[in-house]
Amino acid sequence: MYDAILLVSFGGPEKPDDVLPFLENVLRGKPVPRERLLEVAEHYQHFGGRSPINDQNRALIAALETELRAHGISLPVYWGNRNWHPLLADTLSRMKSDGVQRALGFFTSAYSSYSGCRQYREDIAAAQRLVGEGAPQVDKIRAFYNHPGFIEAVTSHAAEALAQVPTEHRSSARLLFTAHSIPMTMAATSRYVEQLEEASRLVAEALAHPNHRLAYQSRSGSPSQPWLAPDILEVIEEEHSCGAKDLVLVPIGFVSDHIEIVFDLDTQARERCRELGVSYQRARTAGTHPRFVSMIRELIVERITASPFRPALGCYGPSHDVCPVDCCPAPGMPSVTGPNR
């Protein structure tokens, strides 16, 4: 049924001259003030104008190729980004030239929302139109926020971070799960918050550590537009005011340690903890954890074999393979069946 895998990701600049064009791609058509764009551009310049995300995707692709070969799966892995090179249209054009007709798409987003799912599908459709007749069909792999492989990888890295807290303080340490904030209007048309809360609960239960909460980070919209809260910096201050001495941040909303982790958490949040005299530990994201890589292979296998075995933890079960036409609409677009499909 399938003759390739397509890893679909966000993209990021590779050098200083890329930063502004990249951010203009990201924010095109969105009501984000120019000063906010320049502020975010400065975040990238702290790290030489290069985002870690592309190298991390290269590492994930290499690990996945090894995993597939080890299990006798001979499907090439391609890579296309929404906002920077390799762009989806260029990748689909290359796939067409290579004779690829139908691919399985793995999105580097574990959750359902317009920006985390439907917009990627729209970007693929736009790229297919650019490529024209013969552009490969791309079928999305299901959302994996509650897949055992994802939860086990996050739990493993959270346990490593928790182990850095002195033994006598460990049980009272506060686990702060973080995810990218999105506009409230976008959250209302998806299961984003519900899925994040469930994934956080599953990891906390696996760690037997009930002392946890969910916070948000990296908002980029107009100050007048409501976004998901509370912000992680506000939560750090609240936890400190309640007597917390040890905080362990778990960026469960992300799958790699890209700029929004190394700046928003390892720079800003760490500095806020230092100012308050609070201990800061940060768990790594799933990245190339062996269980995360094997999860991708398992998701591929369940599609290429039409396997009825579709593992999922918790109470919601596995996500759908084919997104309904009204799934995760853009803000302002009505959902035919309500906000929590």
N, C-alpha and C positions, 0 to 999 in steps of 0.2 A: 504493500500500500504506500509506503514512504521510501524516498530515496535520498533523504538528507535531513539533518537537524539544523535549525536556525536559532542561534542564541540572540535574543533581542534585548537591547539594553538602552540606557539613557544617553550615554556618551559623555565625554569630557575633554577639555583642552589638553593638548600635549606640550604647548609652549606658550610663553607670554602673549605673543601676537594672536593666539587663538582665543583668548579669554573673552574679549568683547563680542566677536562674531558668534561664538558659542552661546553666550548669554542672550544675545539678541535672538538667536534661534529658539532658545528655551522660552523666552518671554513674549515672542511675537503674538500679537493679538490679545495679550493679557493686560489688565489695568494695573501695571506695576510702575511706580514712579521711577524716573530716570536715576534719581539719587540712590534708590534702592539697588538698581542694577549696578551702579558704580561701587556701592558698598560691598556687594557680593563679589564683584570683580577683584576688589582688594583682598578678599579672603583667599582667592586663588593665588594672588601675587605673594602671599605669605609663604607659599610652597613652590616658588619659582615658576608660577603660571602653569603648572602641570597638575592635572587631577590624577589621583591614584587609580581611578575606576578602570581605565583602559588596561593598565598592566594587570589589574586584578581579574578582569575578564579574560585576558590572555592566559593567565594561570589557570582559571577555571576551565577554559576550553581544553588546555593541555591535559588537565586532570581527567576531564570527561572523555577525551579521546583514548587515554590509557584505560579508563574504566570500561569503555565500550569494547575495545580490542580484547581485554581480558575475559570478556563474556561472549566473545564470538559475534559481536554486532558490528557489521561493516558498513556504517553510515557516516559519510563525511559531515563535519561540523563547520557551519558557516557562522558569521557574526555580522550583525547589522545594528546600527544605533539610530535612535530618534533624532538626536541633536548635533552629532559630530561624527567625523570619519572614524570607521567606515559607515557611511550612511546607508540606510535600508535600500534605497533605490539602486545604489552602486552594487550592493551585495546581491540583490535579486537579479540584476543584469548579469553579474558574473555567474550566478547559479543557472540562469537560463542558458548562457553560453556553454556551461558544463553539462547541459542536458538534464538538469534537475526539473522535475515536473511537479512533485508534491513533497512538501517538507513539514516536519513537526516543529513548531515554534516553542522554545522555552523562554519565558519572560523573566527577567531578574527582578520580579516583584511577586511577593508571596500572597498579596491581599487583593480583594476586589474593590475597585474604585474607578472613576473615570480616568484619572491620570495613571493609575497602576495597571489598567487592563484595556478598557475600551479605546482609549486614545492610542495605545500601541497598535490595536487592531485597525484603527482608522489610518494610522501612519503606514501600516503595511499595505492597505488598500490603495492609498495615494501613491506609494512606491510602485505597486503593480500597474497602476494606470500610466505612470511614467515609462515603465519598461515596455508596456504594450502587449500585443499578442504573444502568447507563449510564456508570459511571466509565471513563475512557479506559484502553485496554490500553497498556502501556509495555514495549517491547523494548529491552534493554540493548545498546549498542554494545560491541564487543569490547575487551578489555584492550589497551593500546597501549604498554606499557613498551619494546617493541623496534620500534615503528613508526619508519621513517626520519624522519618529521616531528618526533616527540618527541626522538629522539636528536640530530637536527640543531639543534633549538632549545636543548637543554641544552648541547651542545657549543659553540654560538655564545656563550652567556653564560659558560661556563667559560673559553673562550679570552679573553674580555674581562677576566675576573678575573685570569687568568694573566699577561696583558699588563701588569698593574699591578706585577708583581714585577720588580725590576731585571734587565736582560738577563743580567748575569753570574751571577745566582742562579736564573734561571728553570728550567734543566734539573734542578736539585737540589731545587726546590720540591716539597712533598708535597701531592698532591691528596687531600683527605679527603671522600669521598662520604658524605652523611648521609641517613638515613631515619628515620621514626617507629618507635621500638621498639614491639613488641607482645609479649604473653605467649608464652612458649615453647610452651604448649599450643595457641595459635592458629597459630603459625608451623608447627607439626607437621602441621596439616591443610590446608596450602596450599602454593603454590609461591612465596610471598612472598620468601624469602631468595634462592632460585635466580634469580628474575626481577631482583631488585635487583643481585645480583652480575653478571648478564649485562648489564644496562643500564650499570652502572659500567664494565665491561670495554669495551663498545662506545664509550662516550664517551672513555675513556682512549686507546683505539686510534685514534680519530678525531683526537685531539690529539697522537698520537705521544708520549705522556707515560706511560711505564710505572710511574712512581713514585707509586703510589696505593694506597688501602685504603678499606674501607667501615666506617662507624661508625654508631651509633644515638643518638637523642635523644628527649626529651619523654616518657619513661616516666611513667606516672601511677598504677600499681597498687600494691597492698600490697607492702611491702618483703620479705615472706616468699614472694612469688610470683616465680619466675624469669621474667625478660624478656630479649629479645634484647640482646646486648652485643657489643662494648664500647661504653660511653657516650662521646660525643664529648669531654667534658671530660677523661676518663681518657686518651683517645687523644692529646689535645693535650699532656698531661704526658708521656706515653710518647715522643712524637715529639721533644719538647724534650730529654728525657734522652738520646735517641739523637743529638742534635746538630742537629736540624732548626732552620732559621732562618726559613723562609718556608712558611706553610701557606695553601692555597687550599681553602676549604670549598665544596662543590658539593651543595646540598640536592636530590639527585636523586629522593628519595622524595616530593617535594611538587611541585605545579604552580603554586602562587602564594605570594607573600611574606606569609603571614599571621602570626598572633601567635607561632606556634611557630618561625618563622624570626627575626622581629625581636626576640623576647625570648631564646629559647634559644641562638641563634647570635649575632645582632648585639649582644646585651647580655651574656649570660653567657660565651659562648665568646670573644668579643672581649676581655672583661675578663680572662679567664684568660690569653690570649695576651699582653696588655699586662703582666700581672704577671710572666710568664716571660721577657719580652723577645723574643717571637716575632712576626714579621710576620703580620698577619691580612688576608686578602682573602676576600670571599664572592661567589660567583657568584649572579646572579639566577635565579629559577626560570623555567619556560617562560612563564608569564604570558600576555601577548598577543603573543609573538614571532610574526611573520608565518608562519613555517613551522609553528608549533604550531597556529595558527588554520586554516591550510590543511589540516593533518592532520585536524582535526575534520571539515571539509567533505569530505575524501576518504573518511573512515570513514562518513559519512552517505551519500555517493554509492554506495559499494560495497554498502550495504544496500538502498537504494531502487531500485538497478538490478540487484541480485543478481549483481554483477560477480564473475567468478572471480579477478580480479587483486586479491590481498590482500597488500600488501607487508609484509615483516617482515625485520629484520636478525638476524644471528647464526644459531645452530644450532637454535633451538627452533621456528621457524616462527610463523605467526599464531595467536592465541588463538581459541577457539571463539566463535561468535555466541550460541549458546544454552547456558547453563550447565547441566551435568548436575545431576540432583536431589541428588547427594551431593557437589557441588562446594563447597569451602571451608566445611565445617560449623563451627558454633560450638564453642569449647573444651568438651570433655567429650562431644561427639557423635561417634560413630564414622564414619569415611569408608569407604564400601563397597569402594572400590577402592584404598585406601591413601592415604598422605599426599601423594604427589607426582603427582597427576593432571595 
